[in-house]
Amino acid sequence: MTSEPDARLLTEVGQRIRARRGTEGLTLDQLARLCGISGPALSLIETGKRDVRLTTLARIAAALRLPLEVLLAEGKEGREEGSPDVGEGYDLKGFL
């Protein structure tokens, strides 16, 4: 089962892919062919229902002429309330 933060990430990445595909004027099948995946697989990725492999995501980014980071970028709105700032360290008590 996918956790809520994971599901949100998959949905956001899928939305970025779909938006860029529309901007580029590509159909789902056209982008799928450029990436070497099936149309139904790409549809599942765009709707956040499939956890995409990093290598596949890199092929999608390349086909969309985007740096991979753009698809993965998380804006300030994606930051959870109470999340520590970068450099604050980690609480590993439950893992040791």
C-alpha positions as CSV (number, residue, x, y, z in Angstrom):
1,M,0.0,0.0,0.0
2,T,1.3,3.5,-0.9
3,S,1.6,6.0,1.9
4,E,-0.1,9.4,1.6
5,P,3.1,11.3,1.0
6,D,4.2,8.8,-1.6
7,A,0.8,8.9,-3.4
8,R,0.9,12.7,-3.4
9,L,4.4,12.7,-5.0
10,L,3.3,10.2,-7.7
11,T,0.3,12.3,-8.4
12,E,2.3,15.6,-8.6
13,V,5.0,14.1,-10.9
14,G,2.2,12.6,-13.1
15,Q,0.5,16.0,-13.3
16,R,3.8,17.7,-14.4
17,I,4.3,15.1,-17.1
18,R,0.8,15.5,-18.4
19,A,1.0,19.3,-18.3
20,R,4.3,19.3,-20.2
21,R,3.0,16.8,-22.7
22,G,0.1,19.1,-23.4
23,T,2.4,22.1,-23.8
24,E,4.5,20.1,-26.3
25,G,1.4,19.1,-28.2
26,L,2.0,15.4,-27.8
27,T,-0.6,12.8,-27.5
28,L,-0.3,10.1,-24.8
29,D,0.6,7.5,-27.4
30,Q,3.2,9.8,-29.1
31,L,5.0,10.4,-25.8
32,A,4.8,6.7,-24.9
33,R,6.5,5.8,-28.2
34,L,9.2,8.4,-27.7
35,C,9.9,6.9,-24.2
36,G,9.7,3.3,-25.3
37,I,6.8,2.4,-23.0
38,S,3.1,1.5,-23.6
39,G,0.3,4.1,-23.7
40,P,-1.5,2.4,-20.8
41,A,1.7,2.4,-18.7
42,L,2.2,6.1,-19.4
43,S,-1.5,6.8,-18.5
44,L,-1.0,5.1,-15.1
45,I,2.1,7.2,-14.5
46,E,0.3,10.4,-15.4
47,T,-2.5,9.6,-13.0
48,G,-0.2,8.7,-10.2
49,K,-1.4,5.1,-10.1
50,R,2.0,3.6,-11.0
51,D,5.3,4.0,-9.1
52,V,7.6,4.8,-12.0
53,R,11.2,3.6,-12.1
54,L,13.9,6.3,-12.1
55,T,15.2,5.1,-15.5
56,T,11.7,5.4,-17.0
57,L,11.2,8.8,-15.5
58,A,14.6,9.9,-17.0
59,R,13.4,8.7,-20.5
60,I,10.2,10.6,-20.1
61,A,12.0,13.8,-19.1
62,A,14.4,13.4,-22.1
63,A,11.4,13.0,-24.4
64,L,9.8,16.1,-23.0
65,R,13.2,17.9,-23.3
66,L,13.3,18.6,-19.6
67,P,15.9,18.1,-17.0
68,L,14.8,15.3,-14.7
69,E,14.9,17.7,-11.8
70,V,11.9,19.6,-13.2
71,L,9.7,16.5,-12.9
72,L,10.9,15.8,-9.4
73,A,10.9,19.4,-8.1
74,E,8.8,20.0,-5.0
75,G,7.6,23.5,-4.4
76,K,7.2,25.1,-1.0
77,E,3.6,24.0,-1.0
78,G,4.7,20.4,-0.9
79,R,6.7,20.9,2.3
80,E,5.0,19.4,5.3
81,E,4.2,21.5,8.3
82,G,6.8,21.0,11.0
83,S,9.4,19.5,8.6
84,P,12.9,20.3,9.7
85,D,14.9,22.7,7.7
86,V,17.9,21.4,5.7
87,G,20.8,20.9,8.0
88,E,18.8,20.4,11.2
89,G,19.8,16.7,11.4
90,Y,17.8,13.5,11.7
91,D,16.1,11.7,14.5
92,L,17.3,8.1,14.2
93,K,16.3,7.0,17.7
94,G,13.7,4.5,16.4
95,F,16.2,3.0,13.9
96,L,19.2,2.3,16.1
